Amino acid sequence: MAIGFIGTGRIAAAMVEGLCGAGGAGERIVVSPRGAAVARDLATRFSEVEIADGNQGVIDTCETVFLCLRPEDAMKALAGLAFRPDQRVISTIGTMGLAEISRRIGPATRLYRAGPLPTAARRAGPVAYHPADPEVEDLLARFGVPVAVAGDVEFSALWCVVGLIATFYGQMDEASGWAARKGVAPERAETFTASLFAAVAGNAIEGRAGRFADLADRAATPGGLNAQALRAFRADGGMEVLRDVLESLHARLTARTTED
């Protein structure tokens, strides 16, 4: 099987690394020349990777094609391309629903939407996708943990949560920077902060619905530092700000969906 990528940016690069890591891909990987520097780097590092002459070359060569384009570039990049009816197309364009993409890839009808993250390079993190399909799930499992969702409505809600990644890193930067200003060596502060949040997040990966609230209650020992911090965060409107941010992201995504 040949797997193709139209658009060769950060997400495509992470996915190719996920495919080629841990013993190799086992199939041809064909990337488009969009993002030429990234494409050359991947072809240099991995023997399975080859660079197509153009986007149509990816389509002509591959049974499965990932669309890894920026939303503002997608319509122009897809214009004039000829897909095959039996071709499997997986869009990773997070702000575009299936209806919007499907109009541009006819006569192909095997269309899926997926949300791999940069952590795909380490085969870690969730990969929301729909519609459910065993073969697609097996493929996406090479990038992380596939999570089949009911459709674009569920996908968009979860994609808003993905929009908090930069904020999460920003909070880690602020916390570790504060510790550094209190006299901790900066590298030590960053290592401690990263290890702390990786560990506590690991405790929450599995469990029943509502487990986050339970974990928060257990961590917030009465009279302890966590209880004080959580109380102050809530009193200052931190949770309301978080909800407002998510609502604004959701409004942006759903506005696009209603245009379909």
JOFENHU-V29017 format. One record per residue. N is the residue number from 1. RES is the residue in three letters. SS is DSSP state (2 for helix, 1 for strand, 0 for the rest). OMEGA is omega in degrees with one decimal (999 if undefined). Layout:
n=N res=RES ss=SS omega=OMEGA
n=N res=RES ss=SS omega=OMEGA
This chain:
n=1 res=MET ss=0 omega=175.3
n=2 res=ALA ss=1 omega=-179.9
n=3 res=ILE ss=1 omega=-176.8
n=4 res=GLY ss=1 omega=178.9
n=5 res=PHE ss=1 omega=172.3
n=6 res=ILE ss=1 omega=-170.1
n=7 res=GLY ss=0 omega=-175.8
n=8 res=THR ss=0 omega=178.2
n=9 res=GLY ss=0 omega=-174.5
n=10 res=ARG ss=2 omega=-177.2
n=11 res=ILE ss=2 omega=178.1
n=12 res=ALA ss=2 omega=180.0
n=13 res=ALA ss=2 omega=178.9
n=14 res=ALA ss=2 omega=180.0
n=15 res=MET ss=2 omega=178.1
n=16 res=VAL ss=2 omega=177.5
n=17 res=GLU ss=2 omega=177.3
n=18 res=GLY ss=2 omega=179.0
n=19 res=LEU ss=2 omega=-172.8
n=20 res=CYS ss=2 omega=179.6
n=21 res=GLY ss=0 omega=175.5
n=22 res=ALA ss=0 omega=172.1
n=23 res=GLY ss=0 omega=175.5
n=24 res=GLY ss=0 omega=-174.5
n=25 res=ALA ss=0 omega=-176.8
n=26 res=GLY ss=0 omega=177.2
n=27 res=GLU ss=0 omega=177.1
n=28 res=ARG ss=1 omega=173.9
n=29 res=ILE ss=1 omega=-176.4
n=30 res=VAL ss=1 omega=-179.0
n=31 res=VAL ss=1 omega=178.5
n=32 res=SER ss=0 omega=179.1
n=33 res=PRO ss=0 omega=173.5
n=34 res=ARG ss=0 omega=-171.1
n=35 res=GLY ss=0 omega=-169.8
n=36 res=ALA ss=2 omega=-177.5
n=37 res=ALA ss=2 omega=178.7
n=38 res=VAL ss=2 omega=179.7
n=39 res=ALA ss=2 omega=179.5
n=40 res=ARG ss=2 omega=179.4
n=41 res=ASP ss=2 omega=180.0
n=42 res=LEU ss=2 omega=-179.9
n=43 res=ALA ss=2 omega=178.7
n=44 res=THR ss=2 omega=-174.6
n=45 res=ARG ss=2 omega=-173.7
n=46 res=PHE ss=0 omega=-177.5
n=47 res=SER ss=0 omega=-178.9
n=48 res=GLU ss=0 omega=-171.6
n=49 res=VAL ss=1 omega=172.8
n=50 res=GLU ss=1 omega=-177.6
n=51 res=ILE ss=1 omega=179.0
n=52 res=ALA ss=0 omega=177.7
n=53 res=ASP ss=0 omega=-179.1
n=54 res=GLY ss=0 omega=-178.5
n=55 res=ASN ss=2 omega=179.1
n=56 res=GLN ss=2 omega=176.9
n=57 res=GLY ss=2 omega=175.9
n=58 res=VAL ss=2 omega=-178.3
n=59 res=ILE ss=2 omega=-177.2
n=60 res=ASP ss=2 omega=-172.6
n=61 res=THR ss=2 omega=-165.3
n=62 res=CYS ss=0 omega=174.3
n=63 res=GLU ss=0 omega=178.8
n=64 res=THR ss=1 omega=-178.6
n=65 res=VAL ss=1 omega=173.2
n=66 res=PHE ss=1 omega=173.8
n=67 res=LEU ss=1 omega=-177.0
n=68 res=CYS ss=0 omega=-174.7
n=69 res=LEU ss=0 omega=171.5
n=70 res=ARG ss=0 omega=-177.7
n=71 res=PRO ss=2 omega=-177.5
n=72 res=GLU ss=2 omega=180.0
n=73 res=ASP ss=2 omega=-167.2
n=74 res=ALA ss=2 omega=-173.8
n=75 res=MET ss=2 omega=178.8
n=76 res=LYS ss=2 omega=-178.0
n=77 res=ALA ss=2 omega=-176.9
n=78 res=LEU ss=2 omega=-176.7
n=79 res=ALA ss=0 omega=175.5
n=80 res=GLY ss=0 omega=179.5
n=81 res=LEU ss=0 omega=-177.7
n=82 res=ALA ss=0 omega=175.7
n=83 res=PHE ss=0 omega=178.5
n=84 res=ARG ss=0 omega=-178.4
n=85 res=PRO ss=0 omega=-175.4
n=86 res=ASP ss=0 omega=-173.7
n=87 res=GLN ss=0 omega=176.1
n=88 res=ARG ss=1 omega=-177.7
n=89 res=VAL ss=1 omega=-179.0
n=90 res=ILE ss=1 omega=-179.2
n=91 res=SER ss=1 omega=174.3
n=92 res=THR ss=0 omega=179.9
n=93 res=ILE ss=0 omega=-166.8
n=94 res=GLY ss=0 omega=-176.2
n=95 res=THR ss=0 omega=-180.0
n=96 res=MET ss=0 omega=177.5
n=97 res=GLY ss=0 omega=-177.0
n=98 res=LEU ss=2 omega=-178.2
n=99 res=ALA ss=2 omega=-179.0
n=100 res=GLU ss=2 omega=-179.8
n=101 res=ILE ss=2 omega=-172.5
n=102 res=SER ss=2 omega=179.9
n=103 res=ARG ss=0 omega=-175.6
n=104 res=ARG ss=0 omega=-174.0
n=105 res=ILE ss=0 omega=178.2
n=106 res=GLY ss=0 omega=4.0
n=107 res=PRO ss=0 omega=178.1
n=108 res=ALA ss=0 omega=-179.6
n=109 res=THR ss=0 omega=-179.6
n=110 res=ARG ss=1 omega=-173.8
n=111 res=LEU ss=1 omega=179.3
n=112 res=TYR ss=1 omega=175.4
n=113 res=ARG ss=1 omega=-177.9
n=114 res=ALA ss=1 omega=-177.8
n=115 res=GLY ss=1 omega=174.9
n=116 res=PRO ss=0 omega=-178.5
n=117 res=LEU ss=0 omega=175.8
n=118 res=PRO ss=2 omega=178.1
n=119 res=THR ss=2 omega=175.7
n=120 res=ALA ss=2 omega=178.3
n=121 res=ALA ss=2 omega=178.6
n=122 res=ARG ss=2 omega=-177.6
n=123 res=ARG ss=0 omega=-176.5
n=124 res=ALA ss=0 omega=176.9
n=125 res=GLY ss=0 omega=-179.1
n=126 res=PRO ss=1 omega=172.9
n=127 res=VAL ss=1 omega=175.9
n=128 res=ALA ss=1 omega=177.8
n=129 res=TYR ss=1 omega=171.8
n=130 res=HIS ss=1 omega=-7.9
n=131 res=PRO ss=0 omega=-178.5
n=132 res=ALA ss=0 omega=-179.4
n=133 res=ASP ss=0 omega=-176.3
n=134 res=PRO ss=2 omega=-178.9
n=135 res=GLU ss=2 omega=178.3
n=136 res=VAL ss=2 omega=179.2
n=137 res=GLU ss=2 omega=177.6
n=138 res=ASP ss=2 omega=178.8
n=139 res=LEU ss=2 omega=-177.9
n=140 res=LEU ss=2 omega=177.9
n=141 res=ALA ss=0 omega=177.2
n=142 res=ARG ss=0 omega=177.6
n=143 res=PHE ss=0 omega=-176.4
n=144 res=GLY ss=0 omega=-178.6
n=145 res=VAL ss=1 omega=180.0
n=146 res=PRO ss=1 omega=176.5
n=147 res=VAL ss=1 omega=179.1
n=148 res=ALA ss=1 omega=179.8
n=149 res=VAL ss=0 omega=-171.8
n=150 res=ALA ss=0 omega=-178.2
n=151 res=GLY ss=0 omega=-176.2
n=152 res=ASP ss=2 omega=-179.4
n=153 res=VAL ss=2 omega=178.6
n=154 res=GLU ss=2 omega=-179.4
n=155 res=PHE ss=2 omega=-177.5
n=156 res=SER ss=2 omega=179.1
n=157 res=ALA ss=2 omega=179.4
n=158 res=LEU ss=2 omega=-180.0
n=159 res=TRP ss=2 omega=174.1
n=160 res=CYS ss=2 omega=177.2
n=161 res=VAL ss=2 omega=175.6
n=162 res=VAL ss=2 omega=179.3
n=163 res=GLY ss=0 omega=179.0
n=164 res=LEU ss=0 omega=-176.1
n=165 res=ILE ss=2 omega=-178.6
n=166 res=ALA ss=2 omega=177.5
n=167 res=THR ss=2 omega=177.7
n=168 res=PHE ss=2 omega=178.2
n=169 res=TYR ss=2 omega=178.2
n=170 res=GLY ss=2 omega=177.5
n=171 res=GLN ss=2 omega=177.1
n=172 res=MET ss=2 omega=178.5
n=173 res=ASP ss=2 omega=179.9
n=174 res=GLU ss=2 omega=-178.8
n=175 res=ALA ss=2 omega=-179.3
n=176 res=SER ss=2 omega=177.2
n=177 res=GLY ss=2 omega=176.3
n=178 res=TRP ss=2 omega=179.0
n=179 res=ALA ss=2 omega=178.5
n=180 res=ALA ss=2 omega=179.1
n=181 res=ARG ss=2 omega=175.9
n=182 res=LYS ss=0 omega=173.3
n=183 res=GLY ss=0 omega=177.7
n=184 res=VAL ss=0 omega=176.1
n=185 res=ALA ss=0 omega=-174.8
n=186 res=PRO ss=2 omega=-179.5
n=187 res=GLU ss=2 omega=179.5
n=188 res=ARG ss=2 omega=179.2
n=189 res=ALA ss=2 omega=-179.7
n=190 res=GLU ss=2 omega=178.6
n=191 res=THR ss=2 omega=179.1
n=192 res=PHE ss=2 omega=-177.6
n=193 res=THR ss=2 omega=179.8
n=194 res=ALA ss=2 omega=-179.5
n=195 res=SER ss=2 omega=179.3
n=196 res=LEU ss=2 omega=-174.6
n=197 res=PHE ss=2 omega=173.7
n=198 res=ALA ss=2 omega=-178.4
n=199 res=ALA ss=2 omega=-176.8
n=200 res=VAL ss=2 omega=175.2
n=201 res=ALA ss=2 omega=178.5
n=202 res=GLY ss=2 omega=178.7
n=203 res=ASN ss=0 omega=-173.5
n=204 res=ALA ss=0 omega=-174.5
n=205 res=ILE ss=0 omega=-178.6
n=206 res=GLU ss=0 omega=178.7
n=207 res=GLY ss=0 omega=-177.3
n=208 res=ARG ss=0 omega=175.9
n=209 res=ALA ss=0 omega=-178.4
n=210 res=GLY ss=0 omega=-174.9
n=211 res=ARG ss=2 omega=-179.3
n=212 res=PHE ss=2 omega=178.2
n=213 res=ALA ss=2 omega=178.8
n=214 res=ASP ss=2 omega=179.7
n=215 res=LEU ss=2 omega=177.6
n=216 res=ALA ss=2 omega=179.2
n=217 res=ASP ss=2 omega=-179.2
n=218 res=ARG ss=2 omega=180.0
n=219 res=ALA ss=2 omega=-176.3
n=220 res=ALA ss=0 omega=178.1
n=221 res=THR ss=0 omega=-179.7
n=222 res=PRO ss=0 omega=-179.7
n=223 res=GLY ss=0 omega=-176.9
n=224 res=GLY ss=0 omega=-178.6
n=225 res=LEU ss=2 omega=-179.5
n=226 res=ASN ss=2 omega=177.9
n=227 res=ALA ss=2 omega=179.4
n=228 res=GLN ss=2 omega=-178.2
n=229 res=ALA ss=2 omega=-179.2
n=230 res=LEU ss=2 omega=179.0
n=231 res=ARG ss=2 omega=180.0
n=232 res=ALA ss=2 omega=-179.9
n=233 res=PHE ss=2 omega=179.2
n=234 res=ARG ss=2 omega=-178.4
n=235 res=ALA ss=2 omega=-180.0
n=236 res=ASP ss=0 omega=176.2
n=237 res=GLY ss=0 omega=-177.9
n=238 res=GLY ss=2 omega=-179.2
n=239 res=MET ss=2 omega=178.5
n=240 res=GLU ss=2 omega=177.6
n=241 res=VAL ss=2 omega=179.3
n=242 res=LEU ss=2 omega=179.3
n=243 res=ARG ss=2 omega=179.7
n=244 res=ASP ss=2 omega=178.2
n=245 res=VAL ss=2 omega=179.7
n=246 res=LEU ss=2 omega=178.6
n=247 res=GLU ss=2 omega=179.8
n=248 res=SER ss=2 omega=176.3
n=249 res=LEU ss=2 omega=-179.2
n=250 res=HIS ss=2 omega=178.2
n=251 res=ALA ss=2 omega=178.6
n=252 res=ARG ss=2 omega=-178.8
n=253 res=LEU ss=2 omega=-176.5
n=254 res=THR ss=2 omega=175.8
n=255 res=ALA ss=2 omega=178.4
n=256 res=ARG ss=2 omega=-178.1
n=257 res=THR ss=2 omega=-177.9
n=258 res=THR ss=2 omega=176.8
n=259 res=GLU ss=0 omega=-177.0
n=260 res=ASP ss=0 omega=999
